[in-house]
Amino acid sequence: MESSASSAPCFLPPPIRVGLVGVTGYAQAYFESLRKLEAAGRIQWGAVTIINREQAREQVRYFEARKVPIYDGYEAMLAQEHHRLDWMCIPTAIGWHTRMTIDSLRHGLPVLVEKPLAATLQEVDAIQVVERETGLLVVVGFQHTYLPGTWEIKQRLLAGEIGEIYRIDSIGLWPRGESYYQRNYWAGRLHDGASWVLDSPLQNALSHAVNLILFFAGARLTERAELVEVAAELYRSKRIESYDTIRTEAQLSSGARASIVLSHSSEQSVDPEIRFLGTQGTFTWRFSGEHVFEVDGRTDILRTCDHIPMRELMFETIVRHLQGEETQYLCTTELAKGEVKWVNAVHDTAMIYDIPGRFRRRRVDREGEIFDFVDQLDTYAQRAYERRCWLATAGAPWAVSPGRRDLCDYRAFEGKFLEPPPPQDRRRATRD
């Protein structure tokens, strides 16, 4: 794999002056984590972009009380404040990740950008070019990569604790109601009118599993596995542009075969799980609960990290790195690139098929949230995971044959089965 910018530590004097783009939606989680660091004297607010002040009155009052400059657009913030900033945090819409990251780098600022790094491989390449030109580091918000425990697991796998890994399988079923797709203008979209988004379970909510599969399968500690071949089946049951259900398989450069089944159209929730099969044992990673090594009848149980402390640990790790501490516990653009490639490849391998209406169901929860789901999808998905088979083989009557593609020369998203809509005004898109 071609490397991006060096992850050598910076030497910024404390407190680090932070620029933040957005404070609502998922960006509120960034705001809360940074606010704790500011209260501890680890960072200092430099400037913030808030385009929706009416929806962010509490945050506006917070920043006004501290006399922190508030801007209506990130371009003006960079132009006016870049010389007073040390670091940019970008938890914005997917379609803005590339432009904001590159603009920040060109203004001399290292960047934390929320996952995914970008929508397409071309955009990742563009970011990495500027990253190398400037020598500044971009890290990505795949939070699990910042946990020391994640790297310790990788070391154990590389040491051969479960032998040679030949099979990796993953499942994640997170039902999403109508409000999930109404929370912003790009949820469930393929294109936002100006750039690709490719929002989906694989690209967004459940993408942590994708990133971890490739990371754990990497031949060296700081490297990920490469995709050699991919197959995929994509389904839509909700009123969205993109797919809400996927099963995909990939041949990895490590020699392992990996499969993933994900859906937002199940009736029940199943937190992400990844099972690694080796010639001498197994390892199971879980989003919640416990990670488990099983070798020769022996079981070693590892606790998972709570998700809010995990996010705060990510910020703490990056701050320490910016202040000169040597660490490898970072999600670099090169580690994050594999997830983008898998997302692009499935779209260039298979069409999105609509699940017929006779298989769709609807329920309303106690809060009045409407959930559209597919009848018995939970059963088919679990069966596909356990038996390592396609959804048709698992019994899904609506399933189709998967598309397949060799990826040895696959370096750019083609949009083979997708047509972008006519250009639109995307000025509102700095909103989450």
N, C-alpha and C positions, 0 to 999 in steps of 0.2 A: 504493500500500500504506500502510496505517496504521502509523505507527512505534510502537515500544515505548519503553522508557526511553532516555534519552540515553546515548550511549556516551562522554560526556565523562569524562576520567580522574578517579579518586579521588585522595586525598592522604593515604594511610595511611603512617605512619612505619615504616621497617623495624626488625626483621623482622616480616612479616605473620603474625599468629596464625591458624592454620588449624584448622578442624574437619572431620574426615573421617568419613563414614558408610560403614563396610565396609572390609575389608582383604583379602578373599579373592575368588576368581573374577576377573572383570575389574577389580574394585576393587584387586586387588593391583598392577596396572599404575599406578594412581593413587598407591598407597602408595610404590612404588619411585621414581616421578618426584618426588614430594614429599620423599622421604627425601634425594634428591640435593640438592634446594634447601635443605633444612634443614642438611645437611652444609656447604653453601657459605655459610651464614649469611643466606640470602635469606628464609627463612620460619622460623617457630617453631611447634612443635606446641602447639595449644591444648587439644584434646580429641579423642577418637575413640570411635566406636560400634562395638563388636564383639559380635555376638549369638551367634557360634559359636566360642567360645574354644577348644574342644577341637580344632577344625580350624585354628586360627590361633595355635598355641602360640608359634611363633617371633616373630610380630608382637606378641603379648602381652608376651613377655619384652623385646622392643625398647622398647615404650612404658613398661613398668614400670621399666626401667633409667633412663629419662629422667623418671620421675615425672609422666608425662602421664596425666590422668584418663581412665579407660576406662569407658564406659557400656554397658549392655545394650540401650538403646533410644535413638533419636535425640531423642525428645521430652524425656526427662530431661536429655540432654546440652544441648539448647537452653535448657531452663528454668534449669539450674544454671550454664551456662558462657557464655551468649550475650554477656554484658558483657565477657568476657575473650577473645572471638573477633573476628576481622576479616573472615573469609571462610569460606564453607562449600563443600565439595566433595562431590558426590552421585553416586557411581558405582553405583547400586543398581538393583533390578528396575524395569522400565518402569512397572508399576502404581503405584509409589511416587514417581515423579518429581514429579508435580504437587503432591501434599500436602507433601512434604519441601521443595520449592522455595518454596512459598507460606509455610509455617511459618518457614523461614529468613529470608525477606524481612520477615515481620512481627516477627521478632526483631532486625531491623536489620542483616542480613548480606547482602552480595552473594553470588552463587551461580555455581559451575560445576556444571552437571548433564550427565551423560553423554547421548549421543544414544541414541534420539530424545528431543526435548524433552518430549514427552508422547505418549499414545496417540491422543488425539482433538483435533479443533479446539476443542471446548468447553473442554477442559483448557488448551490453549494460550491461549485468550482469558482464562481465569481467572488464569493466571500473569501475563499482560500487564497486566491490570487492577491487580494488586497491585504489579507492577513500576513502573507509572506512579504509583500512589499513594505509594509509598515513595521513588521516585526512585533506587532501587538497581538495579544492572545484573545481569541474568542472561545468562550465556554458555553455549554448548552445545558438547559435545565432538566436533564435526565437525573433526577435526584439520587437514585440508588447508586449511581457511579461515584458519588462523593462519600459513600460510606466505607470506612476501613474494612468492615466486615465483608463487603462485596469483593474487595480486592483479595482478602484472605481466602474466600471461597475460590476465586480464580487461581490463586497459588496452589491450593489443594488439588484442583482439577489438573493443573499443569504438572504437578508432581506425580500424577498418575494414581491418585487415591482410589478412583473407581475404574481404573484401567483406561483403555482407549475408548473414547466416546463415539458411539456409532449411531445413536438415535437421540433426538431431542424433540419433545412434544409439548405443546402449550395450549391452554384453554383460558378464556376469559369471557364471562357473560355478565354484562352490566346493562340492565334495562334502562332505557332513557325515554322520558315522557316528552310531551309536546313542548314544554317550557325549555327543555334542553336545546331544541332546535330553533326556538324563538328568542334565545337569550342575546343573540347578536346577528349581524347581517351575513356572516359567513359560515355558520354552523350547518353542516350537512351539504355544503356547496362544493362543487368541483372547481369553479372559477368565480372570482369576485367582480368581474367586469374589467379588471386591469391586469390581473395575474392569476396563475393557477393557485388553488388552495388545496384541493384533493383531500378535503376533510373526510375522515372515516374512523372506524375503531382502530384500524392499523396505523393510521397517521397521527391520531390524537390521544383519545382517552386511554387506550390500551397499548400505546406504542412503547411503554417502558419494557414490556415483555420482549418486543422485537429487538430493542437495543441490547437487552441483557443476553438474549440468545447469542447474538453475534459477538458480544464482548466475551462471554464465558467460553465460546468456541474458538477464540483467537489463539494462534500458535505461540504468541509471546504475551507477557503480562500486560503491556500497554497497547496491544493490537487487537483488532477484531477479526473475525472470519470474513471471508469474501463470499458473495453469492456466485455460484457457478451456473445454476439452472433453477428455474422457478416454474411452478404450476399453481393455478388459482381458480377458484369459483367464487363469484361475487353476486350478492343478492340484495334486493331492495324490497322492503315491505312498508316503509314509511314514506310520507310525502316530502321527499328530499331529492336532490340531484344525485348524490353519491350513494354508495352502498352502506347498509347497516349490518350486514352479515357476511363473513368471509371464512373460507378455509383455504389455506395456501401451504404448499410444500416447497422446500428448497434444498438443493444439494449444496453443501458448503465446502469451501476450500480445505477445511480440516478433514474432510472425508465423511463427516456426519450428515445424516438426512434429518432435516428439521421440518416440523409441521406446526401450524398455528390455526386454531379455530376461535373466532371472536364474533360477538354479536351484541348489538344494542336492542335486539328484538326478541329476546328471551322473556319468559314470564317471571322467572326467578333469577336471583343474582348468584354468580359464582366468581369469586375473586380470582384474579390471574394466578396461574400455577404453571411452572415449567418443570418437566421431568427429563433428566439426563440419564440415559442408559449407557453404561460402560461395560467393558468385558469382565470387570471384577466387582461391579456394584452399581448403585444408583445414587443420584442426588436429586432431591426435589426442592425447588425454590418456590416460595409462596409470597404473594403480595401481603397477606396477613396470616397470622398464625405462626408456624415454625418452618424453618428450613431443615431438611433431614438428609444426612448421609447414611446409606445402608451398605455395608461391606462385610462379606463373610459372616453374616448373621449378627453383626454388631451395628448398633444404631447410635448416631451422634446427632443430637438435636440442637439447633441454633435458633435463638430468638430473633424475630424480625424487629425492625425499628418502627416506632410509631411515626406517622406521616408528617405531623407538624414539626416534631423535633428533627426529622430527617431534612425537611426544607431548611430549617434554621442551621443545621449542620452544613448544608450546602453553601449557604451564604458565609458562614464562619470560615469554611475551608478556603473559599475564594478570597476573602479579605486577608487571611493569613498569607496566601500566596502572593497577593498584590503587595503585601508589606515585606516580602523577602523570604518567606519560609518555603523551603523546597518541599514539594508534595507531588505525588503522581495521582492523587485522588481527585481527578478532574475529568469531566467529559469534554474532550476536545472536539473540534469540528471533524476530525478524521474518525473518531469513534462514533460520532453521531451520523456520519454520512451513510453508513450501511442501512440504517432505518429508512432514509429517504430513497435509497436505491430499491429496497424491497417494495416500498409503496409505489414508486414509479413503475417498477417491473410488473406488478400485478395488473395495473391499469393498461399496460402495453401487451398483456398476455391474454386477458379475458374481458368480455363484455359484462356489463351489469344486467342481470336478469331480474325482472319483477316477479315476486312471488304472487301467484294468483289470489284473488280476494277470498276465495272459499277457504283458504288456509289461515286467514288473518283473524285475529280476535282483538277485543278491546276491553280494558278494565279501567276503573276510576278508583284511585286510592282515597284515603280518609280526608286528605287535604284538597281533593278535587282534581288532582293531577291526572291527565289522561295518558294511558300507556297503550300503545298499539303493539301487539306481539304476534308471533307465529305459533300456531297450535303445535305442541309437542317439540318445538325447536330445542328446548332444553335437553330432551331425551336424545335427539339426533346428534346434537353437538357433543354431549358427554360420550355417546357411543363412538363417534368419530375420533374423539380424543383417546379413549381407552383402546380402541381397536386399530387406531392409526389408519383410518380409511376415509374415503370421500363421503360426502353427505348422502349421496344416492345409495352407496353401499350400506350406510348407516340406517337407511330406510326412509329418508325424506322423499316424499312423493313428488315434490316440486323441483328437486335438484337436477342439475344438468352436468354434462361432462366437463371437466376442467380444461382450461387452456394451458399450453406448455410452451416454454421458451428457453433456449440456450442464452446465457448471459455473458459468455466469455468476452464478447466485444460490445457489450451494452454499457454505454457511457453517458447517454443523454435521454431525457424523457421525450417520447415521441407524440404522446397524446393519440395513440393509434386508433382508439375506439371512442375518443371524446372530441367534441367540437366546442371551442370556447365561444361564449356569447359575444355580441357586439360590445365595443368599449363603452364603459360607463364612468361617471364621475365617482371617484373613490376617495374624495377628501375626508369623508367621515370615518375612514377605515382605521384611523389610529385608535379607535375605540375597541375594547375587548369585544 
